[in-house]
Amino acid sequence: MVTYIKESYEELKNHVTLPSRAEASNLMVIVAVFSILFALATWGVDSLFSKLIQYYFNALIG
């Protein structure tokens, strides 16, 4: 376990690079757009299922 932690630390220290500010900004915009699209898709599916369940129980009850 100690060896794993030491090797992980060395990997982070010597081989990991941070993106530039411009690249990070572009990635942030992409993540924000896809998050909004996913939220809208989830809302749409939720609304559809809500209406289907409401229709089902209205038909069941009369």
C-alpha contacts under 8 A as a table, 3 or more apart, distances in Angstrom:
res1	aa1	res2	aa2	distance
1	M	4	Y	5.07
1	M	5	I	6.37
2	V	5	I	5.16
2	V	6	K	6.22
3	T	6	K	5.09
3	T	7	E	6.06
4	Y	7	E	5.17
4	Y	8	S	6.03
5	I	8	S	5.06
5	I	9	Y	6.12
6	K	9	Y	5.15
6	K	10	E	6.23
7	E	10	E	5.07
7	E	11	E	6.10
8	S	11	E	5.04
8	S	12	L	6.24
9	Y	12	L	5.16
9	Y	13	K	6.03
10	E	13	K	4.97
10	E	14	N	5.93
10	E	15	H	7.94
11	E	14	N	5.44
11	E	15	H	5.38
11	E	16	V	6.93
12	L	15	H	5.78
12	L	16	V	5.17
13	K	16	V	6.59
19	P	23	E	5.93
19	P	24	A	5.90
20	S	23	E	5.21
20	S	24	A	6.07
21	R	24	A	5.08
21	R	25	S	6.11
22	A	25	S	5.11
22	A	26	N	6.27
23	E	26	N	5.12
23	E	27	L	6.19
24	A	27	L	5.12
24	A	28	M	6.07
25	S	28	M	5.00
25	S	29	V	6.32
26	N	29	V	5.23
26	N	30	I	6.35
27	L	30	I	5.05
27	L	31	V	6.17
28	M	31	V	5.14
28	M	32	A	6.11
29	V	32	A	5.06
29	V	33	V	6.14
30	I	33	V	5.24
30	I	34	F	6.23
31	V	34	F	5.28
31	V	35	S	5.96
32	A	35	S	5.04
32	A	36	I	6.22
33	V	36	I	5.23
33	V	37	L	6.22
34	F	37	L	4.95
34	F	38	F	5.95
35	S	38	F	5.12
35	S	39	A	6.08
36	I	39	A	5.05
36	I	40	L	6.18
37	L	40	L	5.14
37	L	41	A	6.16
38	F	41	A	5.03
38	F	42	T	6.09
39	A	42	T	5.08
39	A	43	W	6.12
40	L	43	W	5.00
40	L	44	G	6.11
41	A	44	G	5.04
41	A	45	V	6.24
42	T	45	V	5.24
42	T	46	D	6.04
43	W	46	D	5.06
43	W	47	S	6.05
44	G	47	S	5.13
44	G	48	L	6.16
45	V	48	L	5.04
45	V	49	F	6.16
46	D	49	F	5.22
46	D	50	S	6.04
47	S	50	S	5.02
47	S	51	K	6.24
48	L	51	K	5.25
48	L	52	L	6.19
49	F	52	L	4.97
49	F	53	I	6.02
50	S	53	I	5.24
50	S	54	Q	6.07
51	K	54	Q	4.99
51	K	55	Y	6.02
52	L	55	Y	5.06
52	L	56	Y	6.08
53	I	56	Y	5.01
53	I	57	F	6.22
54	Q	57	F	5.35
54	Q	58	N	6.06
55	Y	58	N	5.12
55	Y	59	A	6.08
56	Y	59	A	5.17
56	Y	60	L	6.06
57	F	60	L	4.82
57	F	61	I	5.91
58	N	61	I	5.29
58	N	62	G	5.64
59	A	62	G	5.12
